Amino acid sequence: MSTQAMSDAKIPVALTHASSEKLSRHEMLRWINTTVQGEYTKIEDLCSGVAYCQIMEMLFPNSVGMKKIKVNAKLEHEFLHNLKLFQMAFTRINYEKSVPIERLIKGRFQDNFEFLQWFKKFYDVHAAGKENVKLPTTQKQQINLKTKTTKKVLNRVGSDMTPPTANSTQLNADESGSPRSLKYLQETRDKLAEQTAAILNERNFYYKKLLDVENVLKEFTDHDELRERALAILYANDGGNGNNESGCETAEL
């Protein structure tokens, strides 16, 4: 427990219409990204708890523990880990605050926006008079590494798509992590998923035909009947071949 952190805790912060600065979602995101050198594009993304932990560590060093934060959190159990660290930080600074963890990790806009408004007020109260409130060096390095990785992925996807389109040109002109570039990546992912599914279906279809032919060859020695049944299987369409009673399973990856 950090004695320094506990001594820095001030009176409880109540968020009311009178005390709130009424910042828009865009202003809130700008504040978050500027404070933690992040690239958040939606309020909902704050459900990971990363930014909250980082800012709490800035305000009250050692209240969270930099190495404990899962800065690349993508799954709900990782969000839960970070938000529990965040909740524990309030206990360590002797500040009574119940973090609505169960609501935040669901990633709903309203829940995360309301809590962010309160936390912004909390930050303003406790950052006042502190000259060295800044992101620790270790966290800066982790965030910079994550940013470089994101840019490499964007560049790789842009270069692999041929021929160049108007959308890909716009992607290069956009700032990495912007809503437009994220939409482009999602569309590319969906197209690749569809192509992969089509290829697997076709592969499984013909593989099953070969298994059926193999079973027929093993079962019959009469060449006329063998020929007729083998041809029936080979030229059957995807709707079924009428002779497929082998019960063979399709190949799986």
Kinemage of the C-alpha trace (Angstrom):
@kinemage 1
@onewidth
@group {chain A} dominant
@subgroup {mainchain}
@vectorlist {calphas} color= white
{ca met a 1} P 0.000 0.000 0.000
{ca ser a 2} L 1.367 3.360 -0.983
{ca thr a 3} L 1.468 5.826 1.884
{ca gln a 4} L 2.101 8.659 -0.534
{ca ala a 5} L -0.945 7.705 -2.582
{ca met a 6} L -3.163 7.554 0.506
{ca ser a 7} L -2.067 10.982 1.682
{ca asp a 8} L -2.880 12.451 -1.744
{ca ala a 9} L -6.520 11.308 -1.733
{ca lys a 10} L -8.972 14.178 -1.398
{ca ile a 11} L -12.657 14.560 -0.586
{ca pro a 12} L -15.196 12.482 -2.580
{ca val a 13} L -16.121 13.805 -6.008
{ca ala a 14} L -19.799 14.064 -6.816
{ca leu a 15} L -20.771 14.445 -10.444
{ca thr a 16} L -23.808 16.673 -10.870
{ca his a 17} L -25.091 18.827 -13.702
{ca ala a 18} L -23.614 21.806 -11.901
{ca ser a 19} L -20.159 20.280 -11.402
{ca ser a 20} L -19.879 18.524 -14.772
{ca glu a 21} L -18.061 20.328 -17.556
{ca lys a 22} L -20.500 18.731 -20.008
{ca leu a 23} L -17.790 17.653 -22.426
{ca ser a 24} L -18.901 15.903 -25.586
{ca arg a 25} L -17.837 12.348 -26.395
{ca his a 26} L -15.289 13.696 -28.861
{ca glu a 27} L -13.815 16.037 -26.258
{ca met a 28} L -13.678 13.199 -23.752
{ca leu a 29} L -11.864 10.945 -26.225
{ca arg a 30} L -9.457 13.747 -27.037
{ca trp a 31} L -8.695 14.159 -23.333
{ca ile a 32} L -8.164 10.421 -22.838
{ca asn a 33} L -5.921 10.056 -25.901
{ca thr a 34} L -3.888 13.130 -24.980
{ca thr a 35} L -3.487 12.019 -21.363
{ca val a 36} L -2.410 8.416 -22.006
{ca gln a 37} L -1.070 8.869 -25.554
{ca gly a 38} L -3.722 6.444 -26.767
{ca glu a 39} L -5.731 5.941 -29.940
{ca tyr a 40} L -9.229 5.353 -28.640
{ca thr a 41} L -11.918 5.935 -31.267
{ca lys a 42} L -15.021 5.058 -29.231
{ca ile a 43} L -16.116 5.633 -25.656
{ca glu a 44} L -17.075 1.963 -25.528
{ca asp a 45} L -13.404 0.972 -25.958
{ca leu a 46} L -12.690 2.261 -22.459
{ca cys a 47} L -14.354 -0.882 -21.100
{ca ser a 48} L -10.902 -2.510 -21.246
{ca gly a 49} L -9.987 -0.498 -18.135
{ca val a 50} L -6.506 0.214 -19.504
{ca ala a 51} L -6.858 3.995 -19.657
{ca tyr a 52} L -8.396 4.169 -16.179
{ca cys a 53} L -5.534 2.156 -14.695
{ca gln a 54} L -2.928 4.261 -16.484
{ca ile a 55} L -4.427 7.555 -15.341
{ca met a 56} L -4.819 6.304 -11.775
{ca glu a 57} L -1.161 5.293 -11.797
{ca met a 58} L -0.288 8.780 -13.025
{ca leu a 59} L -2.244 10.446 -10.226
{ca phe a 60} L -1.196 8.022 -7.475
{ca pro a 61} L 2.056 6.166 -8.292
{ca asn a 62} L 2.100 2.501 -7.230
{ca ser a 63} L -1.647 2.450 -6.601
{ca val a 64} L -2.161 0.085 -9.558
{ca gly a 65} L 1.225 -1.306 -10.580
{ca met a 66} L 2.325 -0.735 -14.172
{ca lys a 67} L 3.380 -4.303 -14.836
{ca lys a 68} L 0.019 -5.672 -13.764
{ca ile a 69} L -1.981 -3.790 -16.403
{ca lys a 70} L -2.972 -5.818 -19.468
{ca val a 71} L -2.391 -3.019 -21.982
{ca asn a 72} L -3.438 -5.193 -24.942
{ca ala a 73} L -6.674 -6.416 -23.344
{ca lys a 74} L -9.116 -7.738 -25.951
{ca leu a 75} L -11.331 -10.179 -24.063
{ca glu a 76} L -13.861 -9.675 -21.278
{ca his a 77} L -11.850 -11.554 -18.659
{ca glu a 78} L -8.900 -9.244 -19.408
{ca phe a 79} L -11.175 -6.210 -19.007
{ca leu a 80} L -12.273 -7.635 -15.672
{ca his a 81} L -8.641 -8.021 -14.584
{ca asn a 82} L -7.840 -4.373 -15.331
{ca leu a 83} L -10.999 -2.984 -13.764
{ca lys a 84} L -10.380 -4.964 -10.582
{ca leu a 85} L -6.906 -3.404 -10.429
{ca phe a 86} L -8.567 -0.034 -10.881
{ca gln a 87} L -11.055 -0.722 -8.090
{ca met a 88} L -8.258 -1.889 -5.791
{ca ala a 89} L -6.423 1.371 -6.447
{ca phe a 90} L -9.241 3.326 -4.796
{ca thr a 91} L -8.900 1.116 -1.737
{ca arg a 92} L -5.153 1.715 -1.644
{ca ile a 93} L -5.554 5.488 -1.696
{ca asn a 94} L -8.223 5.231 0.997
{ca tyr a 95} L -10.896 6.616 -1.317
{ca glu a 96} L -14.420 5.238 -1.130
{ca lys a 97} L -15.625 4.535 -4.657
{ca ser a 98} L -17.445 1.540 -6.124
{ca val a 99} L -16.521 1.019 -9.780
{ca pro a 100} L -19.482 -0.387 -11.802
{ca ile a 101} L -17.314 -3.165 -13.226
{ca glu a 102} L -20.142 -5.455 -14.370
{ca arg a 103} L -21.671 -2.650 -16.426
{ca leu a 104} L -18.416 -1.262 -17.830
{ca ile a 105} L -17.090 -4.560 -19.212
{ca lys a 106} L -20.239 -4.961 -21.341
{ca gly a 107} L -18.987 -2.109 -23.509
{ca arg a 108} L -22.212 -0.115 -23.624
{ca phe a 109} L -21.799 3.551 -24.516
{ca gln a 110} L -24.037 5.091 -21.854
{ca asp a 111} L -22.504 3.194 -18.924
{ca asn a 112} L -18.956 3.966 -19.991
{ca phe a 113} L -19.695 7.597 -20.835
{ca glu a 114} L -21.350 8.282 -17.481
{ca phe a 115} L -18.454 6.773 -15.576
{ca leu a 116} L -15.916 8.629 -17.738
{ca gln a 117} L -17.632 11.911 -16.874
{ca trp a 118} L -17.228 11.154 -13.189
{ca phe a 119} L -13.621 10.057 -13.619
{ca lys a 120} L -12.772 13.234 -15.548
{ca lys a 121} L -14.005 15.260 -12.578
{ca phe a 122} L -12.030 13.007 -10.217
{ca tyr a 123} L -8.918 13.609 -12.334
{ca asp a 124} L -9.387 17.385 -12.367
{ca val a 125} L -9.689 17.493 -8.575
{ca his a 126} L -6.671 15.290 -7.849
{ca ala a 127} L -4.396 16.493 -10.637
{ca ala a 128} L -4.721 20.090 -9.509
{ca gly a 129} L -1.429 21.353 -8.124
{ca lys a 130} L 0.549 18.312 -9.336
{ca glu a 131} L 3.239 19.391 -11.752
{ca asn a 132} L 4.513 15.955 -12.722
{ca val a 133} L 1.303 14.156 -13.616
{ca lys a 134} L 2.415 12.226 -16.676
{ca leu a 135} L 2.419 8.725 -18.078
{ca pro a 136} L 5.226 6.536 -16.635
{ca thr a 137} L 8.043 5.731 -19.097
{ca thr a 138} L 7.327 1.989 -19.124
{ca gln a 139} L 3.722 2.554 -20.155
{ca lys a 140} L 4.830 4.989 -22.867
{ca gln a 141} L 7.058 2.303 -24.346
{ca gln a 142} L 4.239 -0.267 -24.273
{ca ile a 143} L 1.801 2.117 -25.955
{ca asn a 144} L 4.336 3.153 -28.600
{ca leu a 145} L 5.027 -0.515 -29.367
{ca lys a 146} L 1.299 -1.170 -29.734
{ca thr a 147} L 0.948 1.865 -32.040
{ca lys a 148} L 3.819 0.718 -34.277
{ca thr a 149} L 2.295 -2.763 -34.523
{ca thr a 150} L -1.076 -1.294 -35.532
{ca lys a 151} L 0.533 0.841 -38.233
{ca lys a 152} L 2.421 -2.169 -39.621
{ca val a 153} L -0.835 -4.126 -39.888
{ca leu a 154} L -2.557 -1.240 -41.657
{ca asn a 155} L 0.310 -0.847 -44.128
{ca arg a 156} L 0.454 -4.602 -44.802
{ca val a 157} L -3.269 -4.816 -45.477
{ca gly a 158} L -3.131 -1.765 -47.738
{ca ser a 159} L -0.225 -3.162 -49.786
{ca asp a 160} L -1.780 -6.637 -50.156
{ca met a 161} L -5.011 -5.340 -51.663
{ca thr a 162} L -4.568 -5.081 -55.456
{ca pro a 163} L -5.333 -3.169 -57.547
{ca pro a 164} L -5.379 0.030 -55.401
{ca thr a 165} L -8.834 1.472 -54.860
{ca ala a 166} L -10.169 4.810 -53.734
{ca asn a 167} L -10.805 3.347 -50.289
{ca ser a 168} L -7.208 2.189 -49.905
{ca thr a 169} L -5.984 5.642 -50.918
{ca gln a 170} L -8.181 7.178 -48.261
{ca leu a 171} L -6.806 4.723 -45.691
{ca asn a 172} L -3.220 5.882 -46.317
{ca ala a 173} L -4.316 9.472 -45.925
{ca asp a 174} L -6.176 8.794 -42.681
{ca glu a 175} L -4.595 8.718 -39.260
{ca ser a 176} L -3.971 5.166 -38.014
{ca gly a 177} L -6.723 4.011 -35.705
{ca ser a 178} L -9.314 6.425 -37.142
{ca pro a 179} L -12.913 5.228 -37.570
{ca arg a 180} L -12.495 5.063 -41.366
{ca ser a 181} L -9.355 2.902 -41.243
{ca leu a 182} L -10.915 0.575 -38.650
{ca lys a 183} L -13.986 0.167 -40.862
{ca tyr a 184} L -11.720 -0.665 -43.786
{ca leu a 185} L -9.950 -3.361 -41.762
{ca gln a 186} L -13.251 -4.848 -40.648
{ca glu a 187} L -14.535 -4.991 -44.233
{ca thr a 188} L -11.289 -6.629 -45.378
{ca arg a 189} L -11.520 -9.179 -42.570
{ca asp a 190} L -15.118 -10.030 -43.505
{ca lys a 191} L -14.202 -10.517 -47.182
{ca leu a 192} L -11.296 -12.802 -46.301
{ca ala a 193} L -13.536 -14.798 -43.963
{ca glu a 194} L -16.099 -15.309 -46.751
{ca gln a 195} L -13.419 -16.393 -49.231
{ca thr a 196} L -11.945 -18.816 -46.710
{ca ala a 197} L -15.355 -20.337 -45.970
{ca ala a 198} L -16.070 -20.805 -49.689
{ca ile a 199} L -12.723 -22.527 -50.266
{ca leu a 200} L -13.213 -24.846 -47.289
{ca asn a 201} L -16.720 -25.794 -48.418
{ca glu a 202} L -15.471 -26.637 -51.905
{ca arg a 203} L -12.524 -28.595 -50.526
{ca asn a 204} L -14.783 -30.606 -48.208
{ca phe a 205} L -17.294 -31.251 -50.987
{ca tyr a 206} L -14.749 -32.884 -53.319
{ca tyr a 207} L -12.936 -34.640 -50.521
{ca lys a 208} L -16.186 -36.330 -49.512
{ca lys a 209} L -16.714 -37.446 -53.110
{ca leu a 210} L -13.343 -39.157 -53.100
{ca leu a 211} L -14.171 -40.945 -49.863
{ca asp a 212} L -17.467 -42.152 -51.330
{ca val a 213} L -15.704 -43.419 -54.453
{ca glu a 214} L -13.144 -45.206 -52.302
{ca asn a 215} L -15.894 -46.954 -50.334
{ca val a 216} L -17.619 -48.066 -53.543
{ca leu a 217} L -14.374 -49.434 -54.957
{ca lys a 218} L -13.802 -51.467 -51.816
{ca glu a 219} L -17.351 -52.827 -51.758
{ca phe a 220} L -17.965 -53.972 -55.340
{ca thr a 221} L -16.022 -56.194 -57.763
{ca asp a 222} L -18.573 -56.164 -60.601
{ca his a 223} L -17.033 -53.740 -63.096
{ca asp a 224} L -20.281 -52.637 -64.766
{ca glu a 225} L -21.959 -51.830 -61.495
{ca leu a 226} L -18.746 -50.278 -60.183
{ca arg a 227} L -18.543 -47.965 -63.190
{ca glu a 228} L -22.134 -46.830 -62.898
{ca arg a 229} L -21.973 -46.087 -59.188
{ca ala a 230} L -18.580 -44.372 -59.398
{ca leu a 231} L -19.809 -42.084 -62.196
{ca ala a 232} L -23.002 -41.310 -60.251
{ca ile a 233} L -20.946 -40.126 -57.304
{ca leu a 234} L -18.435 -38.127 -59.344
{ca tyr a 235} L -21.063 -36.236 -61.345
{ca ala a 236} L -23.510 -35.609 -58.511
{ca asn a 237} L -24.124 -31.959 -57.590
{ca asp a 238} L -23.778 -30.382 -54.155
{ca gly a 239} L -27.362 -31.246 -53.264
{ca gly a 240} L -26.578 -34.938 -52.755
{ca asn a 241} L -25.625 -37.912 -54.916
{ca gly a 242} L -28.147 -40.538 -53.924
{ca asn a 243} L -25.359 -43.065 -53.357
{ca asn a 244} L -23.799 -41.351 -50.386
{ca glu a 245} L -24.545 -43.780 -47.594
{ca ser a 246} L -21.001 -44.207 -46.391
{ca gly a 247} L -21.431 -41.797 -43.491
{ca cys a 248} L -17.957 -40.349 -44.092
{ca glu a 249} L -17.182 -37.110 -42.344
{ca thr a 250} L -15.897 -34.101 -44.264
{ca ala a 251} L -12.331 -33.066 -43.691
{ca glu a 252} L -11.716 -30.539 -40.984
{ca leu a 253} L -8.821 -28.151 -40.452
